[in-house]
């Protein structure tokens, strides 16, 4: 099966120039900076002039410690001319570096001795507060449970505009634990058996892991283990974490981490070591001697520039603001989110955002717009939209559309989505997402619309995951995941899912999506209620096109693995249920099926008992497969309560009957049965100016 083509270069979308204001009231230059213009506008407002103001940001590099806006700065458009760059880092040139000499040179491998360069960061005006200590990474780290846990974002180094990595071993792929002597004081073991006092426990015992003989032998070449860290997926392939090494017995290969693995540890768990000076041996790696302020690295080209992000606050931060627009600028290098906005009716559009440690854009409020941006190289996620009122079901109406996001979540690999929608009634449409280690879209709440998006080559290092994911909420009614294209989901040993409604997620509608080349399940639905999955087309998928299990019911009736979530009113699902007024007039009118549920623990078979998958519709999905086992897996507990289950199976050779030229990646629908499916060419995107 051929795949969709990579995006071309040189897109000529008219949005940016069309948006250019007809007039400018102020002009910012690198010499004047932005704050001076902001303050002039504030003074103008104090005189009583509240008219909308347009500011042109001229071409140039704006280096500063971030700028803050508030309600006084409402109704202002900041429009960047091509080449306007806002940066929160320090730049170094090739001339600032020299070869390594003396003792440090002798610690390097023979092939690295003449490649590694060094510079004194103090000569660039930096201090220990700038490069800081090395802090924990990983979405499921446990540093917060320790009295001196090392929490915070790490100073980052970029060579030729690409993120470098701390020197690591092995250079590619993973090492694997040989054995586990002591898992430490963990939150869960065996699987789905939780320790109720873990949440209050402080300074839990980290445990003891056994390294392989080959690994232990290799480590003996390192002069010191001081500030060497281990990172990996020590229990689940969706739970990444890291820890400093507390001790290592060279005689036995027994390694003790400083921080415990939250979900226990398993034999053969994948991991790597990082921040190891002796492993500085390939282009793109670096190491900081934090005691002496020396940066060692191997550049990725002979003629190079280095940027070091040191700004520990957003580049642009606006609170209690309305009518604020940021357009056409490039933002890069900060140890925070690049743009943070709290308010209503604000816009971020046509910007290029890269090389930031956290999210590119984070907005909270109503009627905000994120449009036409290109985002890459973030440390975590890309765009977060939150807004709306769940008590009243008032929609936030925040919109993300026509954005192109790729190669994000480069530091925290898990749970860093391209788009994160939370609250009520927010929209993610006509966006393109490519190349990520984990999920592309994460959402929670009610009435969100996710449509006409293109997601490709995502979820590359996790199996129990989905490109579009939401889960664990009986009350999340009204969300629509319609007419999206997903392809090439998963890579290598990892077999993730396309659209994943996890752990009894309920009230979802998913219609008219095209899923091609998903290595796991096209749809994985974990036992929820009132889910409607219709008119989707799936081809060239791996394990199975659709799996709809009954895990919530099994957890109650047969003490299945989901029991801790559902089998008593103290379970997390019941706690989430009580957090919203699902029987109020507003909720009951909009979601009558939800309002009708009953907490009848005396009758597990009651259709209105929430763990039972009532009101399920899985209908008219077209599944192309030549493998009988890859058609559908719908569990008996679902069949007992569903309203309609009827899918259409076709042979792979029939694809050409529905699409123009699937063998060459043209998925334009040509058959009436497939009307309504997204055409990949409709997805908007723009390239860096």
N, C-alpha and C positions, 0 to 999 in steps of 0.2 A: 504493500500500500504506500503510495507516494504521500509526501507530507506537504503542508502549506509552505510556500516560499517565505524566506526571511524578508523583513521589511526592506524596501529599497532606500536609497539615499536621495536627498534633494527634493523632498516633498514641497510642493508649492501651494500650501493651503492659505487662503486669503484672510483668515481670521485676524492675524496680528495686524496687518496694515489697515484692514477695515476698522479696527478698533481705535486706531490712532486719533487722539482728540484733534479737533479743528484748530484749537488755539492752546497756548500754554501761558499760564500766569507767572510761573517761576521756572528757573532753570538751575538744576544742581550740577555741579562739576566736582571732580575729585578734589579740587582745591577748596571749594566751599563746603563740601560734605552734605549730608542729608539733614543732620540735626539743625543746622543754621536755617535751612529753608523751613523745616518744621516749625521752628520757633518764630520765624517771620509770619507764618500763616496763623499761628496762635495769637500773635499780637494783632493781626488784622481782624481776627474773630472778636477779640476783646473790644474792638472799636465798634462792633455791631454788624460787620459784614459777614453774613453766614452763607454766602453763595458758594456753589461748588467750585473747587479750585483744581486746576490741572498743573502738574509738575513734570517737566522733562528731566530725566536723569541722563546726562550726556555720557558718551562713550568714555570708558576709563575704569580703573580699578579703585574701588571704595573699600579701604581697609579700616575697620573700626571695631569697637567693642560691643556692637549690637545697638539697635535703636528701638525705643519704646514709643508707642502711640496710645492715646486714650480718647475719651469722648470729645476732647477739644479738637481732635484731628479727623473727625468724621467728614464725610463728603469731600474727600480729596482723592484724586487719581494720581498715582506715581507711575509714570510711563518711561520705561527704559529704552533708550535708543540701542540699536545693535552694538554690542561690545561693552555694555554697561555691566560691570561685575561687582557684586558685593561679597566680600570674603572676610572670614574670621580667622585667618591663619597667617603664618609667617612664611615668606618665600626665601629659599636658599638656592644659590647657583652652584654649578660645578666647581667654580673657583673657591668655594667655601670649604671644599673637602680635600683631604690628603690621604695618602696610603697609610695603612696601619703598620706600626712598628712595635718592637719590644715584646714584652710578655704577652700582650693581647694577640699579636700576630702569631705567636707560637701556639696559642690555643686553637687556632683555626686549622681546618683541614688543608692539605697541600694544594688542592685545586682551588681553594677559596682565598689563600693568602694574598694573591695579587689582584683579587677582584674586590675585596672589601675596602671601603673608604670610611673615613671618620671625620666628624666635625665637632667643634665645641659649641654647644647650644648657648652657652653663656655669652659668647661673642656675638650671637644674634639677638642679644637683649632678653633672652629667656631666663627664667628662674625655676627652681624646683617646684614652685607652685604651678608652673605652666606644664611641664612634662609629668609631674605628679607621680604617685605610686601606681602600681599596676593593680587594677580592680577586676572583679569577677565578671565573666560573660556567661551567656546561656540563659534562656528563658526560664529554666527551672532550677536555677542555682539556689543554694541555701545560705548564702552569706548573711542574710538578714537575721538568721537565728543565732548569730554569734556576737558576743559583746564587742568584739573588734573586727567584725566582718568588713571586708573591703568592697564597698559598694560605690558605684559611680562610673561614669564613662571615661574611657582611656584616651589620652592624647594620641592622635593618629598621624601617620606619615603617608604622603602621597608622592609618587614619582611619575612625572609626565602625565599628571591628572588621573592616575589610577592608584587605588588604595594598595599600600604595601602590607605585608603581614609580618608579625613577629616570628623570628626564626623558630622553626618547628621540626619535629621528627615524628614520624617519617614525613618526607617532603610531600608525598602524594598519598591519598587514601588513608588507611587506618592501620594501627596496630590493634591487637586484641588481647584482653586479659586472659591469662592462662587459667586462673582460678580465683575464687573468693574465699578467703579465710574467715573474714568477719565483715558483714554488711554494714555494721554500725547501727546507730539508733535511728531507724528509718520510719517513714510514715505509713508504709504499706508492705506487708509480706505475710503469707503469699499473696498473689494477685487478688485485688479487691477485698483484702482483709486489712482494715485500717486500725491504727492505734489511736484511740480517742484523745489521749493526752498529748499527742505530738504537737498540736498547734501552740500549746503553752510551753513546750520544752525549750530550754535555752542551752546553747553550747553542746549539742548532741555529739556523741562519739562518732568519729569519722569512719572507722572501720579499717580493714586491712585487705589489700588486693595482692595477688601473686602475679608477677610478670613472667613472661616466658624466659627460658634460659638465654635465647638469642638477644632479647631486649635487655636483660640485665647485664649481659656482657657488653653491649653497646654503650650503655649508660656509664660504665666504669671509665669511659674516655672523657667524661665531663669533669671539669675541675671542681665544680660546686653544684649543689642542688638548690642554693639560695634563690628564692623567687622563681623557681621553675614550676610551671603549672601543668595540670592535666585537664584536657577537655574531651568530652565524648557523650555518647548515648549509653549510659551505664545500665539502664533497665529497659526503657521503652524507646523506640526509634522516633518518638515525637517529643522527647524530654531531654534537651541538651543542657549541660551544666559544666562547670569548671571548678577547680580548687587548687590552691597552692599545695605543693607536696610538703607534708609535715616531716616525714622521715622515710628513709629507704634503707633496708638491710641488704648490703651488697652480697652477703653470703647466701641469702635465700631468695632475693628478689621480692621481698615483702614490702609493699608500698603502703604508707598510711597517708590519706589525704587530710588536709586541714578541715574541709567541709564535707559533711555527709551527703551521699546521693539521696535525694528526696524519696524516690520510689524504689529504694534498694538497688542491688547490683546483681548482674548475672555473669556467668562464665562466658568468655568469648565476646564480651562487650567491646564495641569499637571505641577507640580513643586515640589521641595523639598528645605529645608533650609540646609545650611552646614556651617562649621566652628563654631559650637555651642558646647562649653565645656560641658554643662550639658547633651548633647546627646552622649557623649563618653561612650558607653555601650555595644558594641559587639566586638569580636575579629576582628582585621584588621582595626580598626579605630584609628585615632590619632588627636592630637590638639597641636599647637605650641603657647605658650605664647610668642609672638614676642617682647614684651617689655622687658621681663626678660630672654629670651633665653632658655626657658624650654620646653622640648618635653614630652608630655603625650601620652601614647598609651596603647592599650590592644593587646598583642602579639597573634599570631595565634597558637603558640605551647609553651610548657613549656621550651624547650631548643631552644633558638632562637638567631638569629643574625639580626642586623638592619643595613641597608645601607641608607645613606642620599645623594642624588645627589645634588651637589653644583656647578659643573663645568658649566659655562654659555657660553660655546663655543663647537664646535664639538670635539669629541675625535680625529678624523682624518680629516684634511682639506688639500686639494691639489688643487692648481690653476695653470693654464697654463702648464699642465703636460701631458706627453704622455708615454705610455708603463709602467704605474705604476700598480702594482698588490698587493692587500691585500688578503691574503688567510688563512683560518684555525684558525682565532683568535676569541675569545669571546669579545664582546664589550658591556658595560653596564653603566648605571647611568651617564647621563649628561643632562643638561637643554638646549638642542639644538638637532639638528640632530646628529646622531652618526658619519656618514661618509658623507663628502661633497667633491665632485670632479668636477672640471671644466677642461676639456681638451679632448683629443682624444685617443682612443685605450687603455683605462684603464680597469681594471678588479677588481671586488670584488666578491670573490667566497668562498664557503664552510665555511662561518663565522656564528657564532651564535650571534645574536644581540637582546638584551632585555632590558626592563626597561629604555628606554630613553624618554624624554619628548616630542619630536617632531617626525620627520621621522627617520627611521633606515638608509636609504641610499638615497642620493640626488645627481644625476649626470646630468651634462649639457655638451653637446659636441657631438662628432661623434664617432661611432664605439666602444662604450663602452659596457662592458658585466657585468651583475649581474647574477651570476649562483650558484645554489646549496646552497643558504643560508637558514638558519632557523631564522625566525624573530617573536618575540612575545612581548607583553607587552609594545607597544609603546603608547605614549600619544596621538598621532595624526595618521598620515598615516604610511606607511612602506617603499615603494620604489617610487621615483619620477625620471622619465627619460624625459629629454627635449633635443631636438636637431633637426637639419634640418633647411632649409631656405624656408619659405612659399612663398617668392617672386619668387624664382627660382624653387621651388618644389624639391630642393635637399634633399634627405633622410638623416636623422640622423643616421640610422642603429644602434641605441642603442638597446641592446637585454637584456631582463630579462627572464630567463628560469630555470626550475627545482628548483624553490624556494618553500619553505613551510612556509606559513605565517598564524598565527592564533592568536586570542585574541588580536587584535590590536585596536587602536583608543579608548583607555580606559579613556581618559580625555576629549578631544574634540570629542564628539560622532558623530557629523555630518561632512560630507565632508572630511573625513580622509581615503582615499582609501588604499587598499593593494598595488595597482599599479596606478600611475598617469602618463599617456603618453601625452606629449605636443610637438607640432612642426610638423614635417613631417617624415613619414617613420620609426617609431620605432616599436619594436616587443615585445609582451608579450605572451609567449607560455610555455606549459607544467609546469605551476605553480599550486600549490594547496593552496586554501584559505578557512579557516574555522573560524566561530564564530566572528561576528562583529556586532556592532549596526547599521551600515549604509552600504554604497556601498562597493563593492570589487574592481571594476575597473572603473576609471574615465579617460576620454581622450578627447582631443580637437586638432584640426588641420587636417592634410591630410595624407592619405596613411598608417595609422597605421595598424598593423596586430595583432589581438588578437585571438589566436587559441589554441586548445588542453589544456585548463585550466579546473580545477575542482574547483567549488565554492559551498560551503555547509554551511547551517545554518548562513546566513548573512542577513543583513537588518532587524534586530530584533526590532528596535524601531522607525520605520518610515513607512508610507504608500505611500506617494507621492515620491517614490524613486525607484531605480532599482539596482540590483546586478551589472550589467554592464550598465554604464550611460554615455551619452553625449547629449548635447543639445544646441539649440538656435543658429544655424549657417547654413545659406544656402550654405556656401562655403566649408563645411567640407567634400568634396568628397574624394573617394578613400579608405575609411577605411573599413576593413574587420573584422567581428566578426564571426568566423567560427569554427565549430566542438568543442565547449565547452560543458561541463556538468555543469548544475546548478540544485541544488535540495535543498529542505527545505529552501525556501526563505520566510522570514516573521515569526512572532511568536506572539502568543496571539492575542491582539486586532489589531495588525498591519498587513496590507495586501498589501505589496509592490509588485513590478513587477520584472520579470526576466531580460529582456533586454529592456532598456528604451531609445528611441530616442526622446528626449523632445523638445517641442516648435519649431517645424518646422526644426529640424535637417535633413539634406539632404545629398544625395550621399552615403548612407551606404549600405553595403552588409552584409547579415547575413545568412549563409548557413550551414546546417548540424549540428545544435546544438541540444542537448538533454536537455529538461527542465522538471523536475519532482518535484511536490509538491511546486509550486510557489503559494503563497496565493492570489496574486492579478491577474494581467495579465501576461501571459507568455511573450508576446511582447506588449509593449505599445508604439505606434508611434504617435507622436504629430503633425501630419499634414505636414510633410516634403515632399520634391520632390526627385525623382530619387532614392528612396530606394528600394532595392531588398531583399526580405525575402523569402527564398526557402529551401525546403528539411529539415526543422526542425521537430523534433518529440517532442510532448508535451503530458504529461500524469499527472493525479492526480493534476491538477491545480485548482485554486480557482475560481475567478470571471469569467475569460474567457481566452481562449488560446491566441487569438490575438485581439487587439483593434487598429484600425488605424483611427484616427479622422481627422477632417478638421479644426482645431482650427485657423490656420492662415487665411484661406479663410473666415471663419466666423467672424474673427476679423475685416476684411475689409468690407465685404459685409453686415453683419448684426450687426455690432458694438458689436461683441462677446467679451469675456473677454480678449482675446489676442490683442485687438485693440491697446493698448499702444505700443506694440512691432512692429506692422506691418502697421498700417493704415495711416502712413505718412512717408515721407523720413527722419523725425527726430526720427523715431522709432529705437530701438536698433538693430533690424535685418538689417535694411538698413544701419545703421552705420557700423556694422560688414562687410557687403557686400562691402562697399567702402574702407575698410582697406586692401583688397588684390587685386592684379592686375588680376582679374578673366577673363578679356578680352585680356590679353597679349598673345603673340604667344604660350608661354610655357603652360599656363593654358588652352587656347582655344583648343590646340591640344590634351591635356590629358583629359579635361572635356568639350567636345563640348556642352553637354546639359546645363551646367552652363553658358557657354559663350553666349548661345542663349536667356537668359532671358531678359525681357524688363520691365522697370519701367513705365508701361502704366496705370496710375491711371484713365485714361479716359475709360478704358475697363477692368473692373474687371474680365471678363470672358475669357480674352486672356490666352490661355494655358501657354504662356511664362511669364505671370505675376507671380513673385515668390511666392506669397501666395497660388497659386493654386497647388495642389499635382499632378503634371504632371510626367509621366514616372515611375509610381509606378508598381512594380511587387510583388505580394504576391501569390506564386504558390507552389503547391505540398508539402505543410506542412501537416504532418500526425498528427491529433489531436485525442487523445483517450479520449472520454467523453461520459457519458450516459445522460448528461444534455444538452438539446437543446440550452439553453441560454449560455452555456459555450464554444460554438464552436468558433464563431468569431463575432466581431462587427466592421464592416467596414462602415464608414459613407458615406452618399450619395455624399458629395463633393469629396470624394476620388474615388468613383465608376465612377463619371462623367469624371475623367481625367486619371484614371489608364490604364496601358497597358494590365495587366493580373491579374485576381483575381480568383484563383481556388485552394481550399484546399481539403484535404481528411479527412473525418471523419470516425473513427472506434470506436467500442465499447471497453470499458475497458477490457472486457474478451478476446479481440483479441491481447492484449499485448504479450501473450505467443507465438504468431505466428511470432513475429519480434525479440524477445529477448530470450536469453537462459533460464533465470529463474528470471523474474522480481519480483515475489513474495518474493524471498530471496535476492534481491538486485544485481543479476547478469544481467547486461544490455549489455552483449556482443551481437552484432547484428548477427542474423542467417539467415535473409531473404535478398535477393538481393535488395529489395527496400530500405533497411536501410544501405547499404554499404556506407562507408565514415564517419559514425558517430564515434565519439571518444569512445574508450574503457576506462573506468575509470582506469584500471590498468596501462595505459600508462603514467599516470601523474607522473612525477618524484618528489621525495621528499627525504629528509634525516633527521635524527634525530641528536640531540646534541651528540657530541662525549663523 
